Amino acid sequence: MKYKEITIYTGAGGSESAEGILITQGITGTVVNDPGMIDDLMEHKKDYEWDYVDPSVLESRPERSSLTFYLDDDAEGEQKLAGIKAAFAKMSSEGAIDDVTFETRIVDDEDWKNKYKEFFKTLRLTDNLVVRPSWDDTEIGPGLKIIDLDPGMAFGTGGHATTSMCAEMLDEEGCAGKKVLDVGCGSGILSIAAAFLGAEEVLGIDIDDQAVISSRENVEKNRCGDVVSIQKGDLTEGVDFKADIIAANLMAELIVRFAPHAADHMNGGGAFIASGILTEKKKMVTAAMEQAGLTVEKIADRGEWCALLARKA
């Protein structure tokens, strides 16, 4: 089977914004190639106590920032790509990102499968959860719950900082006996995590058809369909569910839009856990939470990303 390999090139420092836009389109399994990473490495190498850096590192420095991901080479994949291009065009017109170009090539599925397996390994998602792809036979220690999850064409296995921070806050908040709403469920990883952490009922929603399919397959694979339901939907309309916890791993602008609706879908004392937020937009999201009547109790930072937990009175 053939797939589309899409590489998006951006201007200097544009990879974070591009990654955020892709997350809103359900694309979390990306390979980032950013010259700024190499520059930062060289500038701060003393902080890491490295006296020597192989010259090949500098030779491999790309000229432009880029992100690569994969889609099915069919009508649905073409439609998905058109939606992504439209999202980038909109953000470019608003000045959120510039100098964007797309490069597409067709690759064989075996090439893609072998390539992405290099990037997805067993990882510790939280103190209590491990995510393990099917091809990795890493031995798991006792007492840990294992989420079996292979990345689809557009969905990762939890390695991204935004996903891991969301999962960690779910674990810290405690899901036992609670109702959880996962907004923008993607691969379903947070819905499954909530179920494994003892949630009584979980609803995962996404506006993307492929995300709904992927999530349902992963829920079935992890045998938690008695707790987790997945449906196509938008929090702003057509979702009738009151949650004790809402998790949303989305772009900052979407979280701002959803904040008032999230408050309406929460029980008293409930927690809204939001991630996918660039640190530079932290104040904007915090203000939206407060305007929606929520109290921000916790903020976590990891690199250029942050997550926060807001509480309903």
Long-range contacts (C-beta under 8 A, 24 or more apart in sequence): 1-73, 1-108, 1-109, 2-73, 2-106, 2-107, 2-108, 2-109, 3-70, 3-71, 3-72, 3-73, 3-77, 3-106, 3-107, 3-108, 3-109, 3-112, 3-153, 4-70, 4-71, 4-72, 4-73, 4-77, 4-81, 4-104, 4-105, 4-106, 4-107, 5-68, 5-70, 5-104, 5-105, 5-106, 5-107, 5-112, 6-68, 6-69, 6-70, 6-71, 6-81, 6-84, 6-102, 6-103, 6-104, 7-66, 7-67, 7-68, 7-102, 7-103, 7-104, 8-66, 8-67, 8-68, 8-88, 8-100, 8-101, 8-102, 8-103, 9-64, 9-65, 9-66, 9-99, 9-100, 9-101, 9-102, 9-103, 10-64, 10-65, 10-66, 10-67, 10-97, 10-98, 10-99, 10-100, 11-64, 11-65, 11-97, 11-98, 11-99, 11-100, 12-36, 12-65, 13-65, 14-65, 14-97, 14-98, 14-99, 14-100, 15-65, 15-66, 15-67, 16-278, 16-304, 17-91, 17-96, 17-97, 17-278, 18-65, 18-67, 18-88, 18-97, 18-100, 19-67, 20-251, 20-252, 20-276, 20-278, 21-84, 21-87, 21-88, 21-91, 21-96, 21-97, 21-251, 22-67, 22-69, 22-84, 23-162, 23-249, 23-250, 23-251, 23-276, 24-87, 24-184, 24-250, 24-251, 24-253, 24-254, 24-276, 25-80, 25-83, 25-84, 25-87, 25-208, 26-154, 26-155, 26-184, 26-186, 26-206, 26-208, 26-210, 26-211, 27-69, 27-84, 27-154, 27-155, 28-154, 28-155, 28-156, 28-160, 28-163, 28-186, 28-187, 29-69, 29-70, 29-116, 29-120, 29-151, 29-152, 29-153, 29-154, 29-155, 29-156, 29-157, 30-67, 30-68, 30-69, 30-156, 31-67, 31-68, 31-69, 31-119, 32-65, 32-66, 32-67, 33-62, 33-65, 33-66, 33-67, 33-68, 34-62, 34-65, 34-66, 35-61, 35-62, 35-63, 35-64, 35-65, 36-65, 64-99, 69-153, 69-154, 70-107, 70-112, 70-116, 70-153, 70-154, 71-153, 71-154, 72-153, 73-106, 76-209, 76-210, 77-153, 80-154, 80-208, 80-210, 116-151, 119-159, 120-150, 120-151, 120-156, 120-157, 120-159, 123-157, 123-158, 123-159, 123-164, 125-158, 125-163, 125-164, 125-167, 125-168, 125-189, 125-193, 126-164, 126-167, 126-168, 126-170, 126-171, 126-193, 127-171, 128-171, 128-196, 128-197, 129-167, 129-171, 129-193, 129-196, 129-197, 131-157, 131-158, 131-159, 131-189, 133-157, 145-196, 145-197, 147-189, 147-192, 147-193, 147-196, 147-222, 148-221, 148-222, 149-187, 149-189, 149-192, 149-218, 149-221, 149-222, 151-187, 152-187, 152-210, 152-214, 153-210, 154-186, 154-210, 154-211, 154-214, 155-186, 155-187, 155-211, 155-214, 156-186, 156-187, 157-187, 157-189, 158-189, 161-302, 161-303, 161-305, 162-249, 162-275, 162-276, 162-277, 162-305, 162-307, 163-189, 163-190, 163-249, 163-275, 164-302, 165-275, 165-300, 165-302, 165-305, 165-306, 165-307, 166-190, 166-247, 166-249, 166-273, 166-275, 166-307, 167-193, 168-300, 169-247, 169-271, 169-273, 169-275, 169-298, 169-300, 169-307, 169-309, 170-194, 170-197, 170-245, 170-247, 170-273, 171-197, 173-245, 173-271, 173-273, 173-309, 174-198, 175-199, 175-245, 178-243, 178-244, 178-245, 179-203, 179-241, 179-242, 179-243, 179-244, 179-245, 179-267, 180-243, 180-244, 180-245, 180-246, 180-247, 181-205, 181-235, 181-239, 181-241, 181-243, 181-245, 181-246, 181-247, 181-265, 182-246, 182-247, 182-248, 183-235, 183-246, 183-247, 183-248, 183-250, 183-258, 183-262, 184-211, 184-248, 184-249, 184-250, 184-254, 185-211, 185-212, 185-215, 185-230, 186-211, 186-214, 186-215, 186-249, 187-211, 187-214, 187-215, 187-218, 188-214, 188-215, 188-216, 188-218, 188-219, 188-228, 188-230, 189-218, 190-247, 190-249, 191-215, 191-219, 191-228, 191-230, 192-218, 192-219, 192-222, 192-224, 192-228, 194-228, 194-245, 194-247, 195-222, 195-224, 195-227, 195-228, 196-222, 196-224, 199-227, 199-245, 200-227, 201-227, 201-229, 202-227, 202-228, 202-229, 203-228, 203-229, 203-230, 203-231, 203-239, 203-241, 203-243, 204-228, 204-229, 204-230, 204-231, 205-230, 205-231, 205-232, 205-233, 205-234, 205-235, 205-239, 206-230, 206-232, 206-233, 207-232, 207-233, 207-234, 208-232, 235-261, 235-262, 235-265, 236-261, 239-265, 241-265, 242-266, 242-267, 243-267, 243-270, 244-269, 244-270, 244-271, 245-270, 245-271, 245-272, 245-273, 246-270, 246-271, 246-272, 246-273, 247-273, 247-274, 247-275, 248-272, 248-273, 248-274, 248-275, 248-276, 249-274, 249-275, 249-276, 250-274, 250-275, 250-276, 251-276, 251-277, 252-276, 252-277, 252-278, 252-281, 252-284, 252-285, 253-281, 255-285, 255-288, 256-284, 256-285, 256-288, 259-285, 259-288, 259-289, 259-291, 259-292, 259-294, 260-291, 260-292, 262-292, 262-294, 263-292, 263-293, 263-294, 263-312, 266-312, 267-312, 268-312, 268-313, 269-311, 269-312, 269-313, 270-311, 270-312, 271-309, 271-310, 271-311, 271-312, 272-309, 272-310, 272-311, 272-312, 273-307, 273-308, 273-309, 274-307, 274-308, 274-309, 274-310, 275-305, 275-306, 275-307, 275-308, 276-305, 277-305, 277-306, 277-307, 277-308, 278-304, 278-305, 278-306, 279-304, 279-305, 279-306, 280-304, 282-306, 282-308
